[in-house]
Structure formats: C-alpha cells, structure tokens
Amino acid sequence: MNKVPMTVHGEQALRDELNHLKGEERPRVIAAIAEAREHGDLKENAEYHAAREQQGFIEGRIQEIEGKLSLAQVIDVTKMPKSGNVIFGVTVELINLETDEEVRYQIVGEDEADIKASKISVTSPIARALIGKAEGDVVNVRTPGGDVEYEISSVEHL
C-alpha cells in the first residue's frame, strides 16, 4: 500500500482520538453492555442493542484510525529548509489577481482537510496547481466556477 502524507498536527489529532476511544469510550460502552445484560431478556432490551451498536461504531473507528496511522508518512515542514517553493504542509498566502482578495491555505493530507480552518487537501485542484511553484509565481487554478489566477505572495513553514 502507498504511504499517505500527513502533517505532524494531523497525526497527533488521530492519536488523541485513538487514545480517547480506547481509554474512555471503549470501557464506557463495555460497562453499559454489562449493565444492560443484568436487566435480563436481551431480545427486547433497547439499552443493550444501543450499546452494542455504539461498540461496533467505536471498534470500527479504532480500526480505521489504526489503518490510517499505519499508512501515514508524517511530514514535519518546520524541519525542512525554507526554499520559497510550495510543498506539502506549507501555508500559502495567495492574491486573487482579479479581485485582489487575499486567502491563506495550509496544504494538508486528505483526512486533515477543513476549508473552514483554511486547510486544503493536497489532492484539491488549488493545491495541485500550487505544488512545485514558488513565491511570486502566478498560478492558474481551474475551479468549478471557472479559471482563477492567483499570485503566490508568501510560503510559510509553520
């Protein structure tokens, strides 16, 4: 299987969620199942069935996170030399040449992408157009709403 790029922050968030699920959620659901079993007939015990369903969700999420972490290639952009080039993990400031509007994006792995937090996936059209370019370059980004030209005003290793 191919390695999946991930930022240090993204890896830590997954590890935190995994620890929470294993250390708090799993024991809580196991206790709820045990308590529901004590109530007798399991066929008509809604608490038991709800707890079992939640247990299935938790176990599935634990497996999913462990799988993602096993495939993760953690990239710490702060330890890389600053070249002014756009690479995975950097924060890029762009100027829309048509509207003069400034936007900032951090280029992250697919699982970390969150447009509200200005984090875009490395596989997004904007990130694909930016990778390999440098500060001062003008980039044409093909978006669903049409082509947009951006100038890369800064590249930061945060």
C-alpha positions in Angstrom: 0.0 0.0 0.0 1.1 3.6 -0.7 2.1 5.9 2.1 -0.3 8.8 2.8 1.2 12.2 3.6 0.1 13.7 6.9 1.2 16.7 8.9 2.5 16.3 12.5 -0.7 18.0 13.8 -2.9 15.6 11.8 -1.1 12.6 13.2 -1.4 13.9 16.7 -5.1 14.6 16.3 -5.6 11.0 15.1 -3.5 9.6 18.0 -5.5 11.7 20.5 -8.8 10.4 19.1 -7.5 6.8 19.2 -6.4 7.2 22.8 -9.8 8.7 23.7 -11.7 5.9 22.0 -9.5 3.1 23.6 -9.1 4.7 27.0 -12.6 6.2 27.6 -15.2 5.3 25.1 -14.5 1.6 24.8 -14.5 1.0 28.6 -17.7 3.1 29.0 -19.6 1.1 26.3 -18.3 -2.2 27.8 -19.7 -1.2 31.2 -23.0 -0.1 29.6 -23.3 -3.5 27.9 -22.6 -5.3 31.1 -25.2 -3.2 32.9 -27.8 -3.8 30.2 -27.2 -7.6 30.4 -28.1 -7.5 34.1 -31.5 -6.3 33.2 -32.5 -9.7 31.7 -34.0 -10.5 28.4 -31.6 -9.2 25.7 -34.1 -9.5 22.8 -36.2 -6.7 24.0 -33.5 -4.7 25.8 -33.1 -1.4 23.9 -30.2 -0.2 26.0 -28.3 -3.4 25.2 -28.8 -3.1 21.5 -27.9 0.6 21.5 -24.7 -0.1 23.5 -23.8 -2.9 21.1 -24.3 -0.7 18.1 -22.2 2.0 19.7 -19.5 -0.6 20.4 -19.5 -1.6 16.8 -19.0 2.0 15.7 -16.2 2.6 18.2 -14.4 -0.6 17.2 -14.7 0.3 13.5 -13.4 3.8 14.1 -10.4 2.4 16.1 -9.6 0.1 13.2 -9.9 2.9 10.7 -7.6 5.2 12.7 -5.0 2.4 13.2 -5.1 1.8 9.5 -4.6 5.4 8.6 -1.7 5.7 11.1 0.0 2.6 9.7 0.0 4.2 6.2 0.9 7.7 7.3 4.1 9.3 6.2 4.4 12.2 8.7 5.9 15.3 7.2 7.2 18.0 9.5 7.5 21.0 7.3 9.1 23.1 10.1 12.2 20.9 9.9 12.6 21.4 6.1 14.7 24.2 4.6 12.7 27.2 3.5 13.0 27.4 -0.2 10.0 29.6 -1.0 8.6 26.6 -3.0 5.1 25.3 -2.4 5.3 21.7 -0.9 3.1 19.6 1.3 2.5 21.1 4.7 3.3 24.7 4.0 0.9 27.6 4.5 0.5 29.6 1.3 -0.8 33.2 1.0 -2.4 33.9 -2.3 -3.7 37.0 -4.0 -6.6 36.7 -6.4 -5.4 38.8 -9.4 -9.0 39.6 -10.5 -10.4 40.7 -7.1 -7.2 41.5 -5.1 -8.7 39.3 -2.4 -6.1 37.5 -0.2 -6.5 33.9 1.0 -4.3 31.6 3.2 -4.3 27.9 2.9 -2.3 25.1 4.5 -1.8 22.1 2.3 -2.5 19.0 4.3 -3.5 15.3 3.8 -6.9 14.3 2.7 -8.1 13.4 6.2 -7.0 16.7 7.6 -8.7 18.9 5.1 -11.0 21.5 6.6 -11.8 24.5 4.4 -13.3 26.4 7.4 -9.9 26.1 9.1 -8.2 27.1 5.7 -6.7 23.6 5.4 -6.9 22.2 1.8 -6.2 18.7 0.7 -3.0 18.1 -1.3 -5.3 16.5 -3.9 -7.5 19.5 -4.3 -7.4 21.5 -7.6 -5.9 24.5 -5.8 -3.1 22.5 -4.1 -2.3 20.5 -7.2 -1.9 23.8 -9.1 0.3 25.2 -6.4 2.7 22.3 -5.6 6.1 23.0 -7.1 5.5 26.7 -7.7 7.4 29.5 -5.8 6.7 32.8 -4.2 5.9 35.4 -6.8 4.6 32.9 -9.3 1.2 33.4 -11.0 -0.8 30.2 -11.0 -4.0 29.5 -13.0 -6.4 27.3 -10.9 -9.2 25.5 -12.7 -12.2 25.6 -10.4 -15.8 24.5 -10.9 -16.7 28.2 -11.3 -14.1 28.8 -13.9 -10.3 29.6 -14.1 -8.9 31.8 -11.4 -5.4 33.4 -11.4 -3.6 33.7 -8.1 -0.2 35.2 -7.3 1.7 33.3 -4.6 2.6 36.1 -2.1 4.2 34.0 0.6 5.1 30.4 1.5 5.4 29.7 5.3 6.7 26.6 7.0 4.5 26.8 10.2 
